Amino acid sequence: MALNRDFSYYVKDIGSGLAHLDLAVEGVSCAGCMMKIERGLSAIPDVTLARVNLTDRRLAVEWKKGELDPAQFVDRLAALGYKAYPFEPVRAEVVEAEQSRFLLRCLGVAAFATMNVMMLSIPVWSGNVTDMIPEQRDFFHWLSALIALPAAAYAGQPFFRSAFTALRSRGVNMDVPISIGVVLALGMSIVETIHHAEHAYFDAAIMLLTFLLAGRYLDQNMRRRTRAVAGNLAALKAETATKFISPTEISEVPVAAIVPGDIVLLRPGERCAIDGKVIDGRSEIDQSLITGETRYVAAEAGTAVYAGTMNISGTLRIRVGAAAEGTLLSEISRLLENALQARSRYVQLADRASRLYAPVVHATALLTMLGWVALGASWHDAIVTAIAVLIITCPCALGLAIPAVQTIVASALFRAGVLLNSGDAVERVADVDTVVFDKTGTLTLPELDVVNAAAIPTDVLQLAGRLALASHHPVAAAVARASKATSPLEGIVEEPGQGVRGLIDGVELRLGRPSFCAAERMANEILGTDPEISVVAFSRGQERYVFAVRQQLRLDAAATIRSLVKRGVAVEILSGDREPAVKHAATALGVIAWRAGLTPTDKIAHIEDLKRRGRTVMMVGDGLNDAPALAAASVSMSPVSATHLSQAAADMIFLGKDLVPVLAAVDFSRKALQLMRQNLALAIGYNVLAVPIAIAGYATPLVAAAAMSGSSILVMLNSLRARRVAPEVT
């Protein structure tokens, strides 16, 4: 019975007569795999796009709708040697975690076996130049075989499986010569042991696997994980809405059943499911997940509201402008997905060098063996020499050249307050020549502060703070923090959209809008002094006070920006905030290039324009509206206080209230890239020197393994220099 595979559930109609399908692909490990897959699928008629995201091993395919069956993509990938299935975030995360655990188990087995085999090899090495009898030497060799053979069979699976898959699809990759070298070394060791030879090469084979597994495990765990993005977006999407089906009757319906022009009811505490405009009612809207602004926005007739925002206090009637796929939240999701699929222009140097590795090594080893036979050597000696060539040219140093630096720099960056969220972020930051900052929550601290607290009498500040504890409004929370109040007043009444009030000793206390407290004149005087100020008023009987609340610039923001400029990095500010507020911050920080009132699309357009002009852009932002721009930039950073979506889209997360981690990321990354290039030069130089020695027959497999290990140690020691960076703010 033929198996019918229906992929229609996973296929998306993206308009213009095109269909889209995301596939998870197993076995993608380097740029060569990416090119092989993309070329293979692009050759299928009607396919307009085939793009691999190496970060999450996700393949995006687009094609002209018609007779093309998407199952053909899976068949073509199978013919190329890759297993594929429809991309589902939960399944992909499980597979990724299992692969990581498997590599770790293999590494543990290989490392344990290496230590034990090396301990058994020491007496053999010393015995060969003293008085060890053949029987004792054979005993140690057989003990080594008992440890190395099962350990290699288990720990070598990642390489053996990959090599077999490549050969089955009539191709080669880096794992083919590795597997051949290990298998031949083990096989020759058994033959040598049976014939009571002085040398066996179990230690060389298992040592190879240990070093290579270490590099592969590091690479596996440094890759960017973006699967939480869909979950974070989904959490913001309300699946139903309360729709007016008549002027006096409402019904809860799925969002998919709502069309533009409908009227919906949004009650306090509900998350908005649609984009639209308020036609009746008054409330406050929490738009922090959309705009990054922590202050609530007043909502009244004519106010635009967006899907994903939270209604705080009053009840609103909203005329629908867009629902389901047409909302701002859906647009942000689409922009983010497109940006995450975009190909980084920085191809890893190790991948470039390793693409030529397999064919060159195979040809060199084969020619070495045939050359020695032609010169009259025995097949035994010729094969041993060829094995030495395979081992001595093993890409261990080449494989560690990048991951070793990445790991050490990741540790150093952590101490500097930077967490890596992407494996190749360090390489991309090194090329940055332009840093684009969001303002709110990035250049400023996320919490609001009362800037005139010192001018308020202590007893008034305490009373206002106790009132503020009864409110969840971020401005009220700033007053509560400034007063350090711990116990709210009893009998507090909240007036939706206005403030809170209560009685103490028969005197009414109020905290909220200036109009609620009859303090409009005082509030207007303060608002005229600073465009970024927000006000909250307090009244006690006939007394009136106004608290000036604002987000403070990070203390080291100006110094960090000056230091970036001194390093040749241009700095810009892109913000969705009001122009006066952005201009005020830019002036205080000495930033000439700034833009205000930008949408997510505007930010992406500006970043893309910078990239077209040859700039390498790092975006630093924290709001949901920054997430697509973060993903579209060459590299990105978010503060730890950022929304979960922004953190998922960012390549780096920085901790604390200081901005100096941005400078640390630039300094460490530039040093790291320098060391990566040095490591690659060391690895290539080692092969240039060592290969002729092995071809000439002066290196046994054991010497070859020792030389290979020495080159790896040299690469690791050079990588340790990445810690010697001390970013200074000037």
N, C-alpha and C positions, 0 to 999 in steps of 0.2 A: 504494500500500500504506500503510495507516494505521500510524503509529508508536505502539507500546505502551510507555508509560513506567512502569516498576515501581519504586516507592519503598519497597517493603516492607523492604528491607535497612536503610534508614535510620530507619524508624519504630520507636519504643520504646513498649512497653506500660508505663504508669506506674501501673496499678491504678485502681480505682474506675471501670472502664469507659472510661478515657481513653487516648488515644494522643498521642505527642509527636514532633515533627519539627523539626529545626534546619535552616534554610536560610541560605546566604550570599547577600546581596543587594547588587548593584552599583548605584552611583549615589546612595546614601544619604549626604547631606552636612549636614543640619540638622534641627532639631526639626520643621519643617514636613513634611519627608519622612517622619519617624517617624510623625507623626499620620495622614498620608495612608495609609500602609501599614497601620497598625493598624486604622484605621476600615474600610478596604477589605476586610480579611480577616475582621474581626469580624462583618461583614454576612453572611458565608457561614453558612447554617444548620448547627447542631451545633458550630460553633467556640466554644470556651469561653475561649480565651486567644490573643492575638496581641501579642507584645511584641518591640520592636526594641532591640537593644543597639547604640547608635551607636558605641561604642568599636571593636568589631570587625565592624560591619555584619552582625550576625547576627540572624536572625529566629527566635524560638521560637513554635511554633504547637501548641496542644493542642485536641483535639476528641473528641467522643463517638464511640466505635468503632461502625461500622455500614457504611452504603453509601457514605460520603464517600470519594472518591478524592483522596489528597494531591496528585496532579498538578494538581488544581483551584487549589491555592495558587499554583503557578508560573504558571498561566494568568492568574489574577487579578492577580498582580504585573506580568505582561507588559502587561496592559490598563492598568495604572496607570503604566506607563512604566519598569519596573524589571526587570532580568534577574536571575533567581535560579536556584540549583542547590543540591543537598544540601551541607550544611556539612561539609567535611573539613579538619582543621587544616592539613595540609601544603599542600593546594591553596590555601586561603585565604591562607596566608603568602606563597606565590609570587605570587598575584594582587596582594596589598597591596604587595609589594616592586616589582613591575613598574609599578604605578600611580604609586608615589613616584618611580621613575626617569623615567617619562614626564613627570610634572609638572616635574621638574628640567630635563629637556631643553627643554621648552617655555619655561620661565623663562629659560634660557640664550640661546635664540634670540631671545626678545622683548627681553631686556636688551641684547644685542649690536646688534640692529636699532635700538633706541631711541637708543643712543649715536651711531650713525652718522647716523640721520635728523636728530637734533638738531644735529649738526655741519653738515649740509647746510642746515638751516633758518636758522642764524645769518646767513649772508650774504644770504639772501632777506629776512629781517627788516630788516637794515640797508640792503639795496639798495632796498627799497620807499620809504625816506625819503631816498635819495640819488640816484644816477644810473645804477642798474642797468637795462640794456635788457631788454625783454620776452623776447628769445631766451635771454639768460642765465638769467633767472628760470625759464623753462620747462625749461631744461636741468636745473637743480637740482631742480625738481619731479619730472621724469621719473626722475632718479636716486633720489630719495626713494621714488617708486613702485616701482622695481625692487627696492629693499630691503624696503619695508614690506609690499607685497602678499604675496609668498611667506612672509615671516616671520609675518604675521598669519594666513595660511591654516594654517600649522603650529602656531604658539603658541596660537591661539585655539580649537584643537580641544576642550579641556576644556569651554569655555563653549558652543561651537557644538553639540556633541553633546548636552550637557545640555538646552540650549534646544530643540533639535529633538525630543528625547524628550518633553519636557514638552508641547510644542505638539501632537505626534502623539497624546498621550493627552488632548488637549483641556484642558490646564492651563497654568499659567505658574509660573515660579520666578524667582529673582534673575538667572539667566543669560539670560533672554529679553531684557530691556531692555539688558543689556550687549552681547549679540550684535547686536541691532538698532542700537545706537549705533555700534558698531565698523564694521559693514557699511555703514551709511548714511554714516558719515564717510569711509570709503575710497571708496565710490561717488561721493559728491559731490566728493571730491578729484580723482578721475579726470576728472569732468565739468569741473571748474574748470580743471584743467590743459589739457584739450583746447581750452577757450575762452580760454586765455591769461590767466586771472584772476590777481590779485595773491596770493590766499591759497589754500593747500591744507592739508589737515588730516591728512596722513599721520602727522605727529609726535604729534598728539593721540590718534589711534587706537592706535598701537603703544605709547604711553606708558601708556594705560589698561590694556592687556593686561599690561604689565610689573608694574605695581603690584598688580593683582588676582591675578596668578599668584604673586607673592611671598607675599601673604596666604594663598592657598590651599595653597601648598607648606608654609608654616609650620604651618597647621592639620593638614595631612595627616600631618606627621611628629611632631606633638605628641600624637597620639591613643594611647590605651592599647593595648598589644599583650598579649594574654592567651593566645595560642595555645600557649605553652610549658607551660601548666598541665597539659593532658592528657598531654603527654609526660613531665612530671615525676612525675605520678601513676602512669603506666604503668610507669615505671622501678622503682617500689616493688612492683609486683604480680608475684608469682611465678606462672607459668602452670601449673606442675605441683607435685605433692607426693608424698611417699613414704608410701603407705598400707599398713597391715597388712591383708592379705586373709585371713590366718589367724594364730593366735598365733605362728607361727614363720616366716611367709612375708610378704615385702613386695613391693610393686610400685609403680612410678612411674606416676601417673595424672594426667590433667588436673584442674585445680581444679574444673571444672564437674561432674566425676563424684563429688565428695566431698559427703557429706551430714552433717548434725549427728549425733553419736554415733559416727562413725568414729574410728579411732585412727590417727594419723600419726606418723612418725618425723622428727625434726628434728636434723640433724647439725651439728657445728661449721662455721661459715662459711656456712651456708645462711640464706636469707631466708624468714621464715615466710609461708605462703600462706593461712593460715586464722586465725580467732579460736578460742580454746579454753583449756583448763586443763591444766597439767602433771600427769600421773598417775605418772610415774616419771622419775628422772634428776635431775641437778643441773648447772646451768650459769649463765652470765651473759648477759643480753639487752641489746642496744643498742637503746633505744627513742627515741633522740634525734630521729629523723625524725618520730616520732609525738607525743612529749610535749615536745620541746625540751630535755630533760634530757641533759646530757653524761655523767653517771655511769651506769655499767652497773648493771642491776637484777638481783639474785640471783633465779634461777628454780629452784624445787624443787616438790615435790608440792603442788598446790593453787594455784600461781601462775598468774594469768591472762596469756596472751600474745596478741598481736594481729598481724594481717597487716601486712606491711611492716617488722616488726622483724627484727633480725639476731641469730642465735645466735652467741655468741662462742667458748665453750670446750667444754662438755660436750654429751653426746647426751641428747635429751629424747624422751619419749613423751607425746603430747598428745591429749586427747579433744576432738574438734571440736565447737565450739559454733555456729559460722557459717562459711560458705565462700562464695566468689564474690561475689554482690551483697549479702550480708548482713553483711559484715565492717565493722569500724570504719573501715578505709581507704576502703571503698566509701561509707560514710556521710559521711565527710569530703568525698569527691569530690562527692557529691550536694549536700551543703550548700554547698560552694564554687560549684558550677554555678548553684544557685538564687540565691545571693547576688550572683554576677556578673551575672545577668540582671536583678536588681532595678534599678528606675529611680531615678536620682538626682533628688532633689527640686529641685536647683538648675538651672533652665533658663537657658542662657546669655543674657545681656542682648542680645547682638547678634542672636541668633535671634529674640527677641521683636520687636525693631525691624524686622528685615529681612522678616518675614512680610508686612508691609503695603507693602513697597517696590515690588514689581513692578506691582501694579494701579494704585497711585497715580502712579507715574512714567509708565506708558503713557497713562493718562488725561490727565495734565498735558501731555505732549508732543503728543498728538493735539489737545487743545483749543487749545493754543498755535498749532499749524499752522492749524487751521480758523478760529481767531479772527483771525489775521493776514490770511488770505484774505478773510474777511468784511469786514475793514477796508480792503480794496483793495490789499493787497500782492500781489506776484507769487508764483506757486507756488515759484519758486526761493528767494526770500527767506524764505517761510514754512517751507520744508523745512529751510533752513540754521538758522533760529531753533529749530525743533523738535529738530534734531540737537544744538544747543548745550544745550537743556534736558536731553536724554538724557545728554549727557556731563557737564554740570555737576552733575547729580544722581547720577552714578555712585557706587556704594556702596564706593568704594575706601577712604575714610577709615573708613566704617562697617565694612568688612571687615577693616581693620587694627587697629581699636580694641581688640579682644581679643587677637589673635595677637601684636601688637607688644609688648604688656605681658607676655604669657606668655613670649615669647622672652627678653626682657631680664631678667625675674625668674628664668627658668630658669638663665640664666648667673650671676646673682647668687647664687642658691641653690647652684649648683655650687661657687662659691668658698666658700660657707659650709658645704660638706660634705653637700649634699642633692641627690640625683638624682631628677628627675621621671620617673615611669612612666605618667603619665596626663595628658592634655592639659588637663582641666578641674579638676585637683587643686587648683591655686592658688585658684580661685574657691571651692571647697568648704571648704578650710582656713580661709579668711577668716571663715566663719560659725561656726567651731567654738567651743563654749562648754564642752565636756567632753572631757578626754583620759583614755583608759583604757590603762593600761600592763600588759603581761605582766611577770612578774618575771624569770624565769630567762633569761639571755641578752639581756635588754632593759634592765632597770634594773641588772642585774649584767653584768659582763664575761663573754664566752663561755668563756674559759679559766679553769681552776682554778689557784689559787696556794697555796703552802705558807706559812701565816701564822706559823708558829713556827720558821721556818728559822734565825733568828738564835740560837735557844736550842739548836740542834743543833751538836755539835762539827764542825769543818770536815772532818776526815778521815772522820767517819761520814757526813756529807752527801755527800761524794764517792763513797764506796763504795756508798751507797744509790742514788745517781744512776746509777752504772755498772750496777747490777743493774736499775734501772728502764728502762734503754734496751732491755732484752730483752723488755719487755712493751708491748702496745698499749693497755693500760688507761689511761683519761684521768687517774685519780688517780696512777698511776705516771708518766705523762707530766709531771704537775705537779712531781713530785719530780725528774725528770730536768732540767727547765727550771731549777728552783731551784738545783741543784748545778752547772749548766753543764757537766755531764759530756759528753764527746765520744766516748769509746771504751768499749764494753760489755765486761764480763768474759767470759772464755772458759769453755766448759763449763757454761753456764747451763741448768738444767732447770726447765721450767714445770709446776706442778701445777695442772691445770684447776680453776678456781673458787677457788683458794687463794692462789697467788702464784708467785714464782720463788725458786730457791735455787742456790747455787754454793759452791765452795771456794776459799779463798785462804790460802796458807801453812798448809794443814791445818785451818783453822778454817771452819766452815760459816756462810755468810751467808744470811739469808732476808729477803725483802721481800714483804708481802702482807697478808692478813687478820690481825687481832690474834691470833686463835686459832691461826693457822699459825705465828706467831712467839712464842706463849706470852706475850702482852702485853695480855691482856684487861683487867686491872685498870687499867693506865695509860690504855688507850683509853677506858674508861668514865669516868674522871675528866675527860678532855678533852671527851668527848661531852656531859657534863653542863653544860659552860660555854656552849655555843652550839648551838642547834638546827640551824644550817645547816652545821655542821662535818662533814666526812667524815674518816676516819682511815685511815692505812696504817702498818703497823708494820714495824720493822727489827730484826733480831737478829744479833749477832756473838758467837758462843759463848754466854756467859752475860749479855752486855750486851743491854739492851732500850731501844728508842727508838720513839716514836710521832710521826708527822708529822700535823699538823692541816691539812687541805686544805679550801678553800672557794672559792666564786665571790665575788669582791669586787664591791661596789656601784661603779658608775661614779663616778669622782671628783667629777663636777659634777652628779650626779643630784639631790642635795638642793637645791642652788642653782637648778637648772633648774626643779624643781617649785615652789619658792618664787616664782620669776619668773613662771611660768605663772599661779599663784594671784593674784599682784598684777595681772595683766592681765585678771582676771575669769574665768579658766578653771578649772573644777572638775577635780580629779584623782582618779582611782580606780585600784586595782590589782585585776586579775582574773588568777588564776594556777591552774594545775593542780597546783602543788606542795603540800607538806604545810602544814597550818595554822600550826605553830610557826615555820616558816621564813618564810612570808609575813607573819605578824604581826611578826616581828623586823625584816624589811626595811621594812614600812610604818611602824613606830615610828621607825626610824632616819631615814626620809625625811620624817616629819611628815605622812603620808597617813592620813586618818581612815577613808575609805571603802575597804575591801578585802575580797576574797573568795578563799578557797583551795579546792583540791581540785575545780576545775571541769572538766567535760568540754567539748568543742567546742560541743555543743548548749546547755550551760548558759551559755557565754559569749555565744553568739548571742542567747539568750533575754533576757539582761540588757541587751545593747545595744539590742535591739528595744524593750524596756521603756523605756529611756532616751529613745529616739526617739519613742515614743508620748507621753511626757511633754513633748515639745517640745524636747528637747535635740538639739544637733548634735554628733555623737560622732566623735572621732578615736581609732582604735585603733592602738597601737604594740606590735608583737609580732614574735617571730622563729621560733616553732616551727611544725611542720606542723599541730598542733592549733589554731594561731592563724589559719591561712589562711582558713577560712570566716568567722571573726569579723572579720578584716581586710576581707574583701570585703563583709560585711554592714554595717559601719560607714559613716558618711557619707563618711569619708576615712580613709586608713590609711598607716602608715609601718612600715618594717622596717629593722633594722641590716644592714649589708653582710654580716655574719656569719650572717645568717638562712639557713634552708633555701631551696633554689631555688623551692619551691612558694610559700612565704611572700612571697618577693620578687616572684613573678609576680602574686600577689593584691594586693600593696601598691601604693598610688598614688605613694609616695615611698620612696626608699632613702637612709639616711644613713650616712656614712662615719666611720671613726675610732672611738676609744674614748670620746669625749665624748657627752653627751646634749644639748648646747646646740643641735645642728641642729634638734631638735624645736621649740625656742623660735624659732629663725631662720625656720622654715617658717611659724609663726603670724604673726610680725612682717612678713615679706616679703609674705605673702598678704593681710594686711589692707591694706597699702599698695597692693598690686597691684589689689585690688578697688576701692579709692578711685579709682585712676587709670583703671581700665576705665570706671567710671561717668563720670568727667570726659571721657574720650575719646568716649564715646557722646554726651555733651552737646555736645561740640565738633562732632562730625560732624552731629548733628541741627541745631545752631545754624547751622552753615555752610550747610546746605540751606535753612533758613528765610530766610537773608539772600541767598543766591546765586540761588535759583530765581526770585524776582520780577525780579531783574536780567536773567536769561536770557530770561524770558517777555517782558519789555519790549523785547527786541532789542538790549540794550546789551552782550551778550557773544557774540562769534563762537565757533565751535567751538574755535579755538586758545586764546582767552581762557578758555573754559570748561575746557579741559584744564589750563591753567596754574592756574586757581582750584582745580580738583579736586586737582592735585598739591600745591598750597599747603596745602590742608586735610589732606592725607595727611602732609606734612612736619610740620605742627603737631601732629598726633596722635603721630607718632614722637618728636618732641622732648619732648612731655609724658610719653611712655612711658619715656624715659630717666631720669626722676626715680625710677623704681622701684629704681635702684641705690643711692639715698641712704638706705639703712636700715642701722643698726648695732645688731643685737640685743645687749643687755647682760644678763649674768647677775648678779642682785643677791642 
